Amino acid sequence: MALDDSTIPGGKERDEATPPASSRRIDDLIRRIKDSADKLATDGSTRGDLKIISRTLRELRYAFKVFSPYRRHRKVTVFGSARTPAEDPAYVQAVNFGRSMAERDWLVVTGAASGIMEAGHEGAGREKSMGLNILLPFEQEANPVIAGDHKLVHMKYFFTRKLMFVKECDAVVCLPGGFGTMDEAMEVLTLLQTGKRDMVPVVLLNPPGGDYWNGLNDFIVNHLLGGGMISPEDLNLYRITDSVDEAVAEVLQFFRVFHSMRYVKDKLVLRLMEPLTDEALTLINDRFSDILAAGEFEQTGPLDQEKDEPDLAELPRLKFSFDRRSLGRLRQLIDSINAGVTA
């Protein structure tokens, strides 16, 4: 019997009314959300608890809706102080960085307020800007570049805002800032170091000739690394520079060959813009075997579980059993692939 659209392997007929697996998985997730909401009524949750959950869900739902059309568009998140004046070298640096990334068709995401955030949008222009504004009693107005734009989201909670900043970006660039900027920079590095966020480039951008981030780096090296609280490879998770050109190059180089990554069961799959040579694959197996939980690095096509991303089907893959803890070394692997994996 010839197979048609209503037949599945093994000779069983598929009910035409049966939804595809992807729809069933989505329906199941929606059902779980509803079940969790129903249980709140019997869990003794206070009105305050319910207000937090309700606002969180509504904020994230709307933010997902706003960002959804741009999921395949490269985006860089820019962090920095809301208090930086326009004449400050850091402000000029942010303008120049935003402009440089927009010229390369990247979107620039900031907190949408004044200072460094406005500077990033000023450089990128309204069309290439996206914003996640935090509602505060002060410093809360959206800057004139992004105000009223459909790509601007207002959020009450810092944790939902930070989730969107990190979840939706392909790179992070931090300029000088206060407690909030420190919090955002450290959270990104924590998520990368623990594998809670797919690998992205992180640049700590000083003003020209400045040393704002150098003190933090000294603290990391002397106390965190020196005290055995991080691994030497973790220093690869960020770069420090005072040059916009170097910051842009760092972001773009990260995606020269590497495209994206995805876990499929116990395998990590790196999607690449071009296939690896046999020599490069041999070198990778020699140099990075320490990050394998089992087996070896294999070059392959898309896995069956990746069928929900048909636009990436043509990309070659590097598949391996990653130990899920050597994230600094994973960054080194990606850098090696982008550099051509030479002997």
N, C-alpha and C positions, 0 to 999 in steps of 0.2 A: 504494500500500500504506500503510495507516495505521501510524503509529509507536506501538509499545508499549514497555514497560520493557526489552525485550530487543533493541531496535533503536536504532542511533545514526545521526545525520545522515549522508547519503551512501548510504543503502540497505544498509549492511553490517550483518549480524547480529552481535550481541555474544554471545560464548560465556558461558553462564550461570555457568560455573565461573571466569571471569576476575574477579579481585578488582577493586574500584574503584581509581582512580588514587591516592587518599590511602593506601590500604592498601599498594599497591605501593611508594610512596615510603617508608613506614615500614619495610617489609621490606628495602628497599635500604639504609636507614641502619643497621639492625640488622646486616645483612651486612657493611657497612663496618667497624663496630665489631669484629665477629668477625675480619675479615681483619687489622685492625690488631693485635689480640691475638695472632693466629697469627704475624705477622711479628716480634713481640718475641722469639720463640724463636730466630730466626736473625739478629737484629740485634746480638747480643753484649750485651744488656741485663743488668745486674747484678741480684742479688737485691734490693738496695736500690731500684733503679729500678722493679722489678716491684712491690715493696711500695707505693711511692708511687702507681703507676697503679692498683693493685688497690684501695687504700683510697679514692682519689679517686673512682673509678667507683662504689664501694659507697655512699660518702657522698652523692654527687649523686643516685644512683638513689633512695635512701631519702628524701632531702629533696624531690625531685620528687613522690614518692608522697604525702608529707605535705601539700604545698602544693597538689597537683592539685585537690582539691575546692573550693579557695578562689580559683581563678584568676580568676573573674569578680567577686570581692568586693574592693572598694577597700581597699588596705592602705598604711599609712604606716610607714616604718622610722625608728626613733628611736635615735640614737647619743649616747653620753655616758659619763662616767667611772663605773667600778664602785666608786670610793672615795668618792663623794659621800654624806655623812651625811644622815639624814632631816630634820634641822633646817635644812639648807642651803637658801637661796632657790632654787637651781637644781633641787633635788629637788622642792620644792613646785611649781615651774614645770612640771616633767615630769609630775607627778601631774595637775595641772590640764589640761595639754595632752592627755594620754592620755584623761582623762575626757571632754573636749570632743569628741574625735574618735570615741570609742565611742558617745557620744550621737547622733552623726550616722551611725551604723552602719558606721564604718570599723574595720578590724582594726589593732592596734598591734603591730608586729614589733620586738623588741629582741634584744640579745645574751643575755637571760634571766638575767643574773647580778644582783648587788646594785647599789646606787647608782642612777644615772639610769635604768638598765635596769629595775630593780625598780619605780622610781617610775612609769615609763610604763605598766607592767603593773598597778600598783596603781590608777592612775586608770582604766584601761580595764576592769579586771576580768578574771577568768579566761576567760570566754566570748569576749571580744573581743581576747584576747592570743595572739600566736604568738611562739615563741622559737627562736633559733639559738645554742645555747651552745657555747663553745669549751672544749675539754679542756686544762687547764693544771695545773701543779703547785700553783697558788694561784689564788684568785678564780674557781674553776671551778664551784662549786655553783650549781645553778639556784635562782632565788629562789622563795619559798613560793607566790607567786601562780600560777606556771606549772609548778612541779615536778610531774612525773608526768602532765602533760596530754598528750593525743594530738597536740597542735599544737606540741610541743617536739621539736627535733632537736639531738642532740649531735654536734659535728664536731671532727675533729682538726686540720684545716688551716685557716689563716686565709683562704687564697685561695678555697677552696670555700665557706667561710662568707660571705665578701664577695660572691661571685658570687650567692649566694641572696638576700642582703640587697638587692642592687641589681636583680637580675632580676625579683624577685617583687613589687616595691613600685610604688606609684603616686605617692609623694611621700617626701621625706627631710627630717627635722628633726634638726639637730645641736645638742646642748647642750654645756656645757663638759666637756672631757675631756682625756686625756693623749695619748701618742703614737698609741694605737690610734684614738682619735676623729679626730685630725688626719689620719691615714692614710685613714680611711674617708671623711671629708669631701672630701679632695683627690682620692681615686679617683673619687668620684661626679662631681665637677666635670670631671675629665679625660675620663671616659666621655661626658659630655654634650657637652663642647667638641669631641670628635672624632667624635661621631655613633655611638659604640659602644653607646649606650643610648638608647632612645626618650626624648623630652623629658618630664621630670617637674619639679615645683616643688621647690626646695631652700631651706630656711629655716635660717639660723644664729641660734639663739634664745639671747639673753642672759638672765641673771637680771634681775628688775625693777631698773632703774637701773644695771645692770652694763654692762661694756664688753669682756667676754672676747673676742668676735669682732671688735671694732673694730680691734684691733692687727693681726689677720690681714688685714683689709680694707685697712688703711693700707699694709701690705707689698705686697699685690697691686697696689694703685693706684700706689704710688711706684716699685716695683721691676719687677713683671711688666709692667704697662701702660706705666710710664714708660720701661722698657728695651726696649719694642717686642716683648715676648715673648708678649703676648696682644693681642687686638683690643678696642677700647672696647666693642663689642657683647657681649663675653664677660662683662662685669659684670652683664648681665641674667640670667645663669644662676643667680644666688642672691639672696636677700634677707636683710637683717639687721634684727632687731627684738628688743625686750625685752618684748613683749606677747604673751601667749597668744592673745588675741582676734585680733590682727593675723596671727599665725602660722596660725591656723585659717582666717581669711579668705583668706590667700594660697593655701593649699592648695585650698580649695573654689572660689575664683574661677577657678583654672586649669582646672577642669572645668565651668565654667558653660555654655559652648557647646562647647568642644573636648571630644571623648570619648577618642580614641586615634589612633594613626598606624600606617601600614604601608607598606613599600616594595613595589611591584609592578613588577618589571623596572626600567626607568629612571624610573619615576614614584613620587613620594611622595604618599600618599593620607592626608588628614586626615579622620577621621570626626567629624561634628558632631552636636550634639543638636538643632539647628534649622537650616533652610536660610538661606543668606545672601541678602540683598536684592540686586537688580541694582546698586543704588548702592554697596553694600558691596563687591561683586565688582569693580566699576570702580575703587574706591579702592585695593583690594588690588593690582590690576594696576599702578596708578600708583605706589604707595609701595614695593612689594617686588619690582619687576622685576629688581633687582640680584641676587637670589638664584636666579634662573632660569638653568638651563643652556641652555634653548631654549623656544620657544613662550610660552604664557601660562597664567595660572591659570584652571581650568575647574571649574565646579560640575557634579557628575554623581551618578549612583547607584552602587551597588556594582559593582566590576569582577568579571569572571568568575573571576579568581584568588582572590577573597574568598569563594567559595562554602563554604569550610570554616569560616566564621564566620557561620552563618545567623542567629544571635541579633542580629547587627548589620546585617542586610540592610535594615532600614527607615531607617537613618541616612543623611542626605545626606552627600556627599563634596566635598572640595576637592582637585582633582588637579593636579599640576604637576611639571615636570622640575626637581628641586632640585639645586643645584650640589654639595651634600653637604659643604660646608665652612663655610658661613655659619650656624653653629648658634646663635650669639647672636642673629642676625637672625631665625632661625626662631622663637626664643622670643618675640621682639618681635611677629612675625606672630600667634602664638597669643594673646598678650596683647591684641593689637588686635582679633582676632575675639571674644574673651571680653568686651571692652569695648564691642562693638557697631560697630566700624569706622566711627566718625563722622568727619565732615569737620572 
